[in-house]
Amino acid sequence: MPTPLDVVIVWHMHQPYYKDPIKNAYALPWTYLHAIKDYFDMPAIVEDTPGARAVFNLVPSLIEQVLDYADGTAVDRFLEMGRAAPADLCEDDRIFLLENFFSANRQRMIEPNRRYLELLYMAGEGKAGNARDRVRHFSDQDLLDLQVCFFLAWTGEAARRRYPAFGELIVKGDSYTNADKELLFTTQREVVRAIIPLYKRLHDAGAVELAVSPYYHPILPLLCDTRIALNALPRIAVPAAHFSYPEDARAQIRRGIDYFRSVFGFIPNGMWPPEGSVSSEALEIIAECGLSWIASDEEVLAKSLERGLGDHKERLYRPWRFDGSHGGLGMFFRDHHLSDLIGFTYSSWDAGRAADDLCCRLTAIKERIGGEGRVIPIILDGENAWEYYANNGYDFLRSMYTAISGTPELNLTTCSDVLTNTSFTGRLHTVHPGSWINANFGIWIGHPEENLAWELLARTRETAASSNPDVAAILDGHQADGDGSRIAEQICCSLYAAEGSDWFWWYGDDHFSPHSDRFDRLFRQHLLNVYHLLGLDPPSQLLEPIKKKSPAGLIREPATFIDPNINGRISDYFEWLAAGLYDLTRQGSAMHSSDRMLQSFYYGYNRTSFFVRIDGIQELSRLLREVDVLNLHLIFDREYRLPMQISCDEGLLLVKESNLWVPTHGHCHWKVAKTCEVSIPLEVLRLPPRSKLFASLSLVRDNEEIGRWPSDAPLMLYYAGPEIELENWLI
């Protein structure tokens, strides 16, 4: 009988370390919310599905936070505001509820609950600035219903099936009582307390393998040497202060393993290095710490092999072994496309159809490459995709596990089992230094904000080591035994927390979050805590935000060429990563009831086309009617307009001549689905390099304009021209 093809699915479970070291309180609630929704649901779905197997990579700083909530010792303003009696809330607290308790996916988490959607409409659909005007319309009962609806919406589907109290509250629907709310929080506490025992039970049963990451999720190669970023990006601007502390990478790994063992009672075999980031030096340290395998991205492997992945990526689908001075280290490299299908595409599909499609793709690979010594690694974020799926991904995940485990040509397994049974002996003696994003480190270093953060981290570390011998001993990997060893340990923990990847993720203009100011403050708080514990005055730079505010709504300008697939959907993470971005909610409001429809405006180009992507507060195909006309207005030497409707997906760009709109020869393509994606030929716009194009949007319904974004001045879009490829250092 032919050998089946091994399939390994790795879920990476991670949240930033949200606990403020000075206030000892959680700055944001996402660990708790994902705990009741995803950190319980994901292993529970494995337990609910015969034949299911998976690998869960658990970050120690996440485990620490989950246990903090499980013990009831976490101080979290969101929980405090959720538990508080509405009658006891001051006006600012009531506004806090309106501004924060609609932080949930509208389509999947708000709209299914009639009362929750009604409250959203009452609050002005969560638009910034509306809360203070509308809070007076909310009675104590409205606020009580909002408290229950918010936390109930974040409860996972598997948890709802196992704990009847959630179902009872969903059926009740509205007019909740204080007793109902107490039942909700008491039951959620039971869910959170069950999370770690559930993972351990599944590990002991052989259904899952548990892996670990370094304690605070740092980018290991950059801790070893920030100049390693130059290998993949020779023109990147590295920080002026050279940060090179491989001993910190070693400490983060060892502390992570030690904490994991204290919680689960055993030492794990494997690791997903944060962001799949690897370098030869980092791999040597990981092997030295006793781990057996790590995982990264296919592009890292492609750049590590002289002949690449092969015509059919056949070199990707096998376990590799890194040979270093501390012995061999097994390596798995994720199939980028298959992982992105789960992360970005299948959420809009029927669950059964999506599972069958994935299974067909896996068997097609098996037909091409065989099964002996082969493995397909699927690796992705384990918590953030499911809010876009029906029932928090429950139906899809059960269907996926069932389909793969029930296919004779496939073997759903774990990384450790693959290494135990494989006969392949392929070796890597060096590895390309990079991450899962473009096989480089440009997301975490190179931007002035990121570089300033690295420089402040380096300066704080140097000050701590030179000011306190116990700190210096701990940082050098020794045991401190002085009278101040407890304080020294706290100082080192703050330094290690500041090395986490998340702070650098939100610096620069690669990513946007309405909470980026809080991530900035948390990073600086960790460093400020070092000076506080040392009894020293901090540098003034730590008292000022690192994250700079852009002009109204501008998040970033384009970084390099893009080439999106015009299908109205986000096909993968990278499609629009290098595009320019405006936040339309931070522009002036538009008109009438449509003013909250549109959320984001992306733009970019390649040598032949100009691209635009328009995101709504929910799927645009659900927001727009068949008769609606969404107009894209462009102004350069003349005024252009592209009228778009759902019912068609191509047309000619119009130009204004003698006060009349006449068609150009520019044949444009668009698609309105989850988003609206547009392609316009550059030749018709005739943009010279380093020019400025102005853009706006209008929505016409029944021959009446009912919305315009922005409402005042148009967006300024900078077009660098082909030179952007030469100037670019990020992507």
C-alpha positions in Angstrom: 0.0 0.0 0.0 1.4 3.5 -0.9 2.7 5.5 2.0 0.3 8.3 2.9 1.5 11.9 2.8 2.0 13.4 6.3 0.0 16.7 7.0 1.0 18.8 10.0 -1.2 21.7 11.2 0.4 24.1 13.6 -1.6 26.7 15.4 0.4 29.6 16.9 -1.3 31.0 20.0 0.0 34.4 21.0 -1.0 37.8 22.4 1.2 40.7 23.4 2.1 41.0 27.1 -0.7 43.5 27.9 0.1 43.9 31.6 1.4 47.3 32.5 4.4 46.7 34.8 3.8 49.9 36.7 0.1 49.9 37.1 0.0 46.1 37.3 -3.2 46.2 35.2 -4.0 45.0 31.7 -4.0 47.8 29.1 -6.2 45.9 26.6 -8.6 42.9 27.0 -7.7 40.7 24.1 -6.1 37.9 26.1 -9.3 37.4 28.0 -11.6 37.8 25.0 -9.5 35.3 22.9 -9.4 33.0 25.9 -13.1 32.6 26.1 -13.4 32.4 22.3 -10.3 30.8 20.8 -7.9 29.5 23.4 -10.6 27.2 24.7 -12.4 26.5 21.4 -9.4 25.4 19.4 -8.4 22.5 21.5 -12.1 21.7 22.3 -12.8 21.3 18.6 -9.9 18.8 18.4 -11.4 16.9 21.3 -14.8 17.0 19.7 -13.6 15.6 16.4 -12.6 11.9 16.1 -9.2 11.6 14.2 -8.3 15.2 14.7 -4.6 15.9 15.5 -2.7 19.3 15.6 0.2 21.1 17.1 -0.4 24.1 19.4 2.5 26.5 19.9 1.9 28.3 23.1 3.8 31.5 24.0 4.7 31.5 27.7 3.8 35.1 28.3 0.3 34.2 26.9 0.1 31.2 29.3 1.0 33.6 32.2 -1.8 36.0 31.3 -4.4 33.2 30.8 -3.5 31.8 34.3 -3.8 35.4 35.7 -7.4 35.6 34.4 -8.1 32.0 35.5 -6.9 32.8 39.1 -9.1 35.9 39.2 -6.1 38.1 39.9 -6.1 40.0 36.6 -6.9 43.7 36.8 -8.6 44.6 33.6 -10.7 47.8 33.1 -12.8 46.1 30.4 -13.8 43.4 32.9 -14.4 46.0 35.6 -16.6 48.0 33.3 -18.4 44.9 32.2 -19.1 43.8 35.8 -20.1 47.2 37.1 -23.8 48.0 37.7 -24.8 50.6 35.1 -26.5 52.8 37.8 -23.1 53.2 39.5 -21.3 54.3 36.3 -20.3 58.0 35.8 -20.8 59.6 32.4 -17.2 58.8 31.3 -17.6 55.2 32.2 -20.9 55.0 30.3 -19.1 56.5 27.3 -16.4 53.9 27.7 -18.9 51.2 27.2 -20.2 52.8 24.0 -16.8 53.3 22.6 -15.4 49.9 23.4 -18.1 47.3 23.8 -18.8 47.1 20.0 -15.3 45.9 19.4 -16.4 42.7 17.6 -16.8 41.5 14.0 -20.1 43.0 12.9 -21.2 40.3 10.5 -20.3 37.2 12.6 -20.6 38.5 16.2 -23.0 41.5 16.3 -25.6 41.0 13.5 -26.7 37.5 14.6 -27.8 39.1 17.9 -30.9 41.3 17.3 -30.5 43.2 20.5 -26.7 43.8 20.1 -27.3 45.1 16.5 -30.1 47.4 17.9 -27.7 48.8 20.5 -25.1 49.4 17.8 -27.5 51.5 15.8 -28.4 53.4 19.0 -24.7 54.1 19.5 -24.3 55.5 16.0 -22.7 52.3 14.8 -19.7 52.8 16.9 -18.4 55.8 15.0 -15.8 57.8 16.8 -17.2 60.9 18.5 -20.7 59.7 18.5 -20.6 58.1 22.0 -20.7 61.4 24.0 -23.7 62.6 22.0 -25.7 59.4 22.2 -24.9 58.1 25.7 -27.8 60.1 27.1 -30.2 57.9 25.1 -29.0 54.7 26.8 -30.9 53.6 29.9 -29.4 51.5 32.6 -31.1 48.5 31.0 -29.6 49.3 27.6 -26.1 49.4 29.1 -26.7 46.2 31.0 -27.8 44.5 27.8 -24.7 45.9 26.1 -22.4 44.5 28.8 -23.9 41.0 28.4 -24.1 41.1 24.6 -20.4 42.1 24.2 -19.0 39.4 26.4 -21.5 36.8 25.2 -20.5 37.6 21.6 -16.9 36.8 22.4 -17.8 33.4 23.8 -16.7 30.6 21.4 -18.9 28.1 19.7 -17.4 25.0 21.4 -17.7 26.8 24.8 -21.4 27.5 24.0 -22.0 23.8 23.3 -20.3 22.6 26.5 -21.7 25.2 28.9 -25.5 25.4 28.7 -25.6 28.8 30.5 -24.3 30.5 27.4 -27.1 29.0 25.3 -29.7 30.1 27.8 -28.5 33.7 27.7 -28.5 33.7 23.9 -32.1 32.4 23.8 -33.1 35.1 26.3 -31.8 37.8 23.9 -32.5 41.0 25.9 -33.7 42.5 29.2 -30.9 40.9 31.0 -30.6 41.1 34.8 -27.7 41.4 37.1 -28.1 37.7 37.9 -27.8 36.9 34.2 -24.6 39.0 34.0 -23.1 37.2 37.1 -24.0 33.9 35.5 -22.2 34.9 32.3 -19.0 36.0 34.1 -19.0 33.0 36.4 -19.3 30.6 33.5 -16.6 32.4 31.5 -14.3 32.0 34.5 -14.9 28.3 34.4 -14.0 28.3 30.7 -10.8 30.2 31.3 -9.8 27.9 34.2 -10.4 24.9 31.9 -8.0 26.0 29.1 -4.6 24.8 30.3 -6.0 21.5 31.7 -7.6 20.9 28.3 -4.4 21.3 26.4 -2.6 19.0 28.9 -5.3 16.4 28.6 -5.1 16.4 24.8 -1.3 16.2 24.9 -1.5 13.2 27.3 -4.0 11.5 25.0 -1.7 12.0 21.9 -4.2 14.1 20.1 -2.1 17.3 20.1 1.6 18.2 20.4 2.4 21.2 22.5 5.3 23.5 21.4 6.7 26.7 22.9 8.1 30.1 21.9 10.6 32.3 23.7 9.0 33.8 26.8 8.1 37.3 25.5 8.0 36.5 21.8 11.1 38.4 20.6 12.5 38.3 17.1 15.5 36.0 18.0 17.8 36.9 15.1 17.5 40.6 15.9 18.3 40.0 19.6 21.4 38.2 18.4 22.4 41.1 16.1 20.2 43.8 14.6 22.7 44.1 11.7 21.5 40.7 10.5 18.6 42.6 8.8 21.1 43.8 6.3 21.6 40.3 4.8 18.1 40.3 3.2 17.8 44.1 2.9 21.2 45.6 2.2 19.9 49.1 2.0 17.8 49.1 5.2 18.5 51.8 7.8 19.6 49.9 10.9 19.5 51.6 14.4 22.5 53.7 15.3 23.0 51.7 18.5 24.1 48.2 17.6 22.0 45.7 19.6 23.8 42.3 19.8 22.8 40.2 22.8 22.6 36.5 21.9 22.5 35.8 25.6 19.1 37.5 25.7 17.9 35.2 23.0 19.2 32.3 25.1 17.5 33.6 28.2 14.2 34.1 26.5 14.2 30.5 25.2 15.3 28.9 28.4 12.8 31.0 30.5 10.1 30.0 28.1 11.0 26.3 28.3 11.2 26.4 32.1 7.9 28.2 32.5 6.3 25.7 30.1 7.6 22.8 32.1 6.3 24.3 35.4 2.8 24.5 33.9 2.6 21.3 31.9 5.1 19.1 33.6 7.3 18.2 30.6 9.8 19.8 28.2 8.4 20.4 24.7 10.2 19.2 21.6 9.5 22.0 19.3 9.2 25.7 18.7 7.6 28.2 16.3 10.2 31.0 16.6 8.3 34.3 16.8 7.1 35.3 13.3 9.0 32.3 11.9 12.2 34.3 12.3 15.4 32.4 12.0 19.1 32.8 11.4 21.9 30.4 11.8 23.0 31.9 15.1 19.5 31.8 16.4 19.1 28.1 15.4 22.4 27.2 17.1 21.0 28.7 20.4 17.7 26.9 20.0 19.5 23.6 19.5 21.7 24.3 22.5 18.6 24.8 24.6 17.6 21.2 23.9 14.7 21.5 21.4 14.3 19.0 18.6 12.5 21.0 15.9 11.5 24.5 14.7 9.3 25.8 11.9 9.6 28.8 9.5 8.2 29.9 6.1 8.7 28.5 2.6 10.4 31.6 1.4 13.1 31.3 4.0 13.8 27.8 2.7 13.7 28.9 -0.9 16.4 31.5 -0.2 18.4 29.0 1.8 18.6 26.5 -1.1 20.8 27.2 -4.2 18.2 25.7 -6.5 15.1 27.0 -4.7 12.0 24.9 -4.0 11.8 23.1 -7.3 9.3 23.3 -10.2 6.5 21.9 -8.0 7.8 23.0 -4.7 8.9 19.4 -4.1 11.8 20.5 -1.8 9.3 22.3 0.5 7.3 19.2 1.3 9.9 17.4 3.5 11.3 17.8 6.9 14.8 19.3 6.9 17.6 19.1 9.4 19.9 22.0 10.4 23.3 20.8 11.3 25.0 23.0 13.9 27.6 22.6 16.5 25.0 21.6 19.1 23.6 18.7 16.9 20.8 18.5 14.5 17.6 20.5 14.6 14.5 19.4 12.6 13.0 22.1 10.4 9.5 22.4 8.9 8.6 25.1 6.4 5.0 26.2 6.0 3.1 26.0 2.7 2.3 29.7 2.4 -0.7 29.4 0.0 -2.5 26.6 1.9 -2.0 28.4 5.2 -3.4 31.6 3.7 -6.4 29.8 2.4 -7.4 29.0 5.9 -6.4 32.4 7.3 -8.0 34.6 4.6 -10.1 32.8 2.0 -12.2 30.0 3.4 -14.0 32.2 5.9 -16.5 33.2 3.2 -17.0 29.7 1.9 -19.4 27.0 3.0 -17.6 25.0 5.7 -17.9 21.6 3.9 -16.9 23.0 0.6 -13.9 24.7 2.1 -12.7 21.5 3.8 -13.2 19.5 0.6 -11.2 22.0 -1.4 -8.3 21.9 1.1 -8.4 18.1 1.0 -8.4 18.0 -2.8 -5.4 20.3 -2.8 -3.5 18.1 -0.4 -4.3 14.9 -2.4 -3.2 16.7 -5.6 0.2 17.4 -4.0 0.4 13.8 -2.9 -0.2 12.7 -6.5 2.7 14.9 -7.7 5.3 14.1 -5.0 4.3 10.9 -3.4 4.2 10.2 0.4 7.5 8.6 1.5 9.5 11.0 3.5 7.2 13.9 2.6 5.2 16.3 4.8 2.9 19.3 4.2 3.2 21.8 7.0 0.2 24.2 7.4 1.1 26.9 10.0 -0.8 30.0 10.9 -2.2 32.2 13.7 -4.5 30.2 15.9 -6.9 32.9 17.1 -7.5 35.8 14.8 -9.1 34.2 11.8 -12.1 32.7 13.4 -14.1 35.8 14.0 -14.5 36.0 10.2 -15.9 32.4 10.1 -19.5 31.3 10.9 -19.7 29.8 14.3 -16.1 30.9 15.2 -14.8 28.3 12.7 -16.3 25.4 14.5 -18.0 23.8 11.5 -15.0 24.4 9.2 -12.4 23.1 11.6 -14.4 19.9 12.4 -15.0 19.4 8.6 -11.3 20.0 7.9 -10.0 17.5 10.5 -12.6 14.9 9.5 -11.8 15.3 5.8 -8.1 15.0 6.2 -8.1 12.2 8.8 -10.6 10.3 6.7 -8.6 10.4 3.4 -6.4 7.2 3.1 -3.8 9.1 1.0 -3.2 11.6 3.9 -1.9 11.1 7.5 -2.8 13.9 9.9 0.0 13.9 12.4 2.4 16.1 14.5 5.9 17.4 13.9 7.6 15.1 16.5 5.9 12.1 15.0 7.1 13.1 11.5 10.7 13.3 12.7 10.4 10.0 14.5 9.2 8.2 11.5 10.9 10.0 8.6 13.6 8.4 6.5 14.7 11.7 4.8 18.1 13.1 5.7 18.3 16.4 3.9 20.6 18.8 5.6 21.0 22.6 5.9 24.3 23.9 7.1 23.2 27.5 7.0 19.8 29.2 6.8 18.8 32.5 5.2 18.0 35.0 7.9 14.4 36.0 7.6 10.8 35.7 8.8 7.5 34.5 7.4 7.0 38.0 6.0 9.0 38.4 2.8 11.9 36.4 4.3 13.3 39.5 5.9 12.9 41.6 9.1 11.6 44.8 7.6 8.4 44.8 9.7 10.4 45.1 13.0 13.4 47.3 12.1 14.4 50.0 9.6 11.6 52.6 10.1 12.7 55.6 12.2 10.1 54.7 14.9 11.3 51.1 15.0 15.0 52.1 15.1 14.3 54.6 17.9 12.7 51.9 19.9 15.7 49.6 19.4 18.0 52.4 20.4 16.0 53.2 23.6 16.0 49.4 24.4 19.8 49.2 23.9 20.4 52.3 26.1 18.2 51.0 28.9 19.8 47.6 28.9 23.3 49.2 29.0 22.2 51.4 31.9 20.7 48.5 33.8 23.7 46.3 33.4 26.2 49.0 34.4 24.1 50.3 37.4 23.3 47.0 39.1 25.7 44.0 39.4 22.9 41.6 40.1 21.2 42.7 36.9 24.5 42.3 35.0 24.8 38.8 36.4 21.3 37.7 35.4 21.7 39.2 31.9 25.0 37.3 31.6 23.2 34.1 32.3 24.3 33.7 36.0 22.3 33.5 39.2 22.1 36.7 41.2 22.4 36.0 45.0 22.7 39.6 46.3 20.2 41.3 48.6 18.7 43.0 45.6 18.2 39.8 43.5 14.4 40.1 43.6 14.5 43.7 42.2 17.2 42.7 39.7 14.9 39.9 38.4 12.1 42.3 38.0 14.4 44.7 36.0 15.4 41.9 33.7 11.8 40.8 33.2 10.9 44.3 32.1 13.8 44.4 29.7 12.9 41.0 28.3 9.2 42.1 27.9 10.4 45.2 26.0 12.2 42.9 23.6 8.9 41.4 22.5 8.1 41.6 18.8 4.7 43.2 19.2 5.8 46.7 20.0 8.0 46.8 16.9 5.1 45.3 14.8 3.0 48.4 15.5 5.8 51.0 15.0 6.3 52.2 11.5 3.6 52.3 8.8 3.3 48.6 7.9 0.3 48.0 10.2 -2.5 50.1 11.6 -4.4 49.7 14.9 -6.6 52.1 16.7 -4.7 51.0 19.8 -1.2 51.6 18.5 -0.8 54.4 21.0 -1.3 51.9 23.8 1.2 49.5 22.4 3.7 52.4 22.2 2.9 53.3 25.8 3.3 49.7 27.0 6.7 49.4 25.4 7.9 52.6 27.0 6.3 51.6 30.4 8.5 48.4 30.4 11.6 50.6 29.9 10.4 53.2 32.4 9.9 50.5 35.0 13.6 49.6 34.6 14.6 53.1 35.5 12.0 53.2 38.3 13.4 50.0 39.9 17.0 51.3 39.5 16.1 54.5 41.2 17.3 56.6 38.2 15.6 59.3 36.2 14.6 58.1 32.8 15.7 59.8 29.6 13.2 62.4 28.3 12.6 60.4 25.1 10.8 57.7 27.1 8.3 60.2 28.3 7.2 61.1 24.8 5.4 58.9 22.3 7.5 57.1 19.7 4.5 56.5 17.5 3.9 59.6 15.4 0.5 60.8 14.2 0.0 61.1 10.5 -2.0 63.7 8.7 -5.8 63.1 9.2 -6.5 59.5 8.1 -3.1 58.8 6.5 -1.6 55.6 7.7 1.2 55.1 5.2 2.3 55.7 1.6 3.1 52.9 -0.9 6.3 51.0 -0.2 6.8 49.2 -3.5 4.9 47.8 -6.5 1.9 45.7 -5.8 0.0 43.3 -8.0 -3.3 42.3 -6.4 -5.8 39.8 -7.8 -8.9 41.9 -8.5 -11.5 39.5 -7.0 -13.0 41.6 -4.2 -11.4 39.5 -1.5 -8.1 39.5 0.4 -6.4 36.6 -1.2 -3.4 36.6 1.1 -1.6 38.7 3.7 0.9 40.2 1.3 -1.4 41.4 -1.5 -1.9 44.9 -0.1 0.8 45.0 2.5 3.0 47.4 0.5 0.0 49.6 -0.5 -0.7 53.1 0.7 -3.5 53.3 3.3 -6.0 55.9 4.5 -8.4 55.4 7.4 -11.7 56.8 6.2 -13.2 56.9 9.7 -10.6 59.6 10.6 -11.6 61.8 7.7 -14.6 64.2 8.1 -17.9 62.5 8.3 -20.0 62.0 5.1 -23.7 62.5 4.7 -26.9 60.9 5.9 -27.1 57.3 7.1 -24.3 56.1 4.9 -21.5 58.0 6.7 -20.2 54.9 8.4 -20.2 52.5 5.5 -16.6 52.9 4.4 -13.6 52.2 6.6 -10.3 52.0 4.6 -8.9 53.2 1.3 -5.8 51.4 0.0 -3.9 52.4 -3.1 -0.8 51.3 -5.0 0.5 50.5 -8.5 3.0 48.6 -10.7 4.4 49.5 -14.0 1.1 49.3 -15.9 -1.8 49.7 -13.5 -3.0 51.8 -10.6 -4.9 49.9 -7.9 -7.4 50.9 -5.3 -9.1 48.8 -2.6 -12.1 50.1 -0.6 -13.1 48.4 2.7 -16.4 48.8 4.4 -17.4 48.3 8.0 -18.7 45.0 6.8 -18.7 43.1 3.5 -19.4 45.7 0.8 -21.6 43.3 -1.1 -23.9 43.3 1.9 -23.8 47.1 2.3 -24.4 48.1 -1.3 -27.6 47.5 -3.3 -27.8 46.4 -6.9 -28.8 49.9 -8.0 -26.1 51.7 -6.0 -23.3 53.4 -7.9 -20.0 53.7 -6.1 -18.0 56.4 -7.8 -14.2 56.7 -7.6 -13.2 60.3 -8.4 -9.6 61.1 -9.4 -8.0 64.5 -10.2 -4.7 65.1 -11.8 -4.4 67.2 -14.9 -8.2 66.6 -15.4 -11.0 65.2 -13.4 -11.8 61.5 -13.9 -14.6 59.3 -12.6 -15.1 55.5 -12.5 -18.8 54.5 -11.8 -18.9 51.0 -10.3 -21.8 48.7 -9.5 -22.1 45.2 -8.1 -23.8 43.8 -11.2 -20.8 44.4 -13.5 -17.0 44.3 -13.1 -15.5 46.3 -15.9 -16.0 49.6 -17.7 -14.3 52.7 -19.2 -12.8 55.5 -17.1 -14.7 58.7 -17.7 -13.1 62.1 -18.0 -14.7 65.5 -17.6 -14.6 67.6 -20.8 -16.6 70.8 -21.3 -18.6 70.0 -18.2 -19.6 66.6 -19.7 -18.4 63.1 -18.7 -17.0 61.3 -21.7 -15.4 57.8 -21.9 -11.6 57.4 -22.2 -9.9 54.4 -23.8 -8.9 53.3 -20.3 -10.5 49.9 -19.7 -10.9 49.3 -16.0 -11.7 46.2 -13.9 -13.2 46.0 -10.5 -14.9 43.5 -8.2 -17.3 44.2 -5.3 -17.5 41.4 -2.8 -16.0 41.4 0.6 -14.1 44.6 -0.5 -14.0 46.6 -3.6 -10.8 46.1 -5.6 -10.1 48.3 -8.7 -7.5 48.2 -11.5 -7.0 51.3 -13.7 -4.5 51.5 -16.6 -1.8 54.0 -15.8 -1.4 55.0 -19.5 -4.8 56.8 -19.4 -3.8 58.8 -16.3 -0.4 59.8 -17.6 1.1 60.3 -14.2 4.7 61.5 -14.2 7.0 60.2 -11.4 6.8 62.1 -8.1 3.3 63.4 -8.8 0.2 63.8 -6.6 -3.1 62.4 -7.5 -6.2 63.3 -5.6 -9.0 60.9 -4.9 -12.5 60.7 -3.3 -15.5 58.4 -3.3 -19.2 59.1 -3.6 -22.2 56.8 -3.3 -25.3 57.4 -5.4 -28.6 55.7 -4.7 -31.7 56.3 -6.8 -30.0 59.3 -8.5 -29.2 60.9 -5.1 -25.7 61.2 -3.6 -26.0 59.8 -0.1 -22.4 59.6 0.9 -19.0 61.1 0.2 -15.6 60.2 1.5 -13.8 62.4 2.6 -16.6 65.0 3.0 -14.3 68.0 2.6 -10.8 67.7 0.9 -9.9 64.7 -1.3 -7.2 62.2 -0.3 -3.7 63.0 -1.6 -2.1 60.0 -3.2 1.6 60.2 -3.9 2.8 58.4 -7.0 6.6 57.8 -6.9 6.7 56.0 -10.3 8.9 53.1 -11.2 11.7 54.5 -9.0 9.8 53.2 -6.0 11.3 49.8 -6.7 14.8 51.2 -6.5 14.1 53.4 -3.4 12.4 50.7 -1.5 14.0 48.9 1.4 11.1 47.4 3.2 9.6 44.7 1.1 
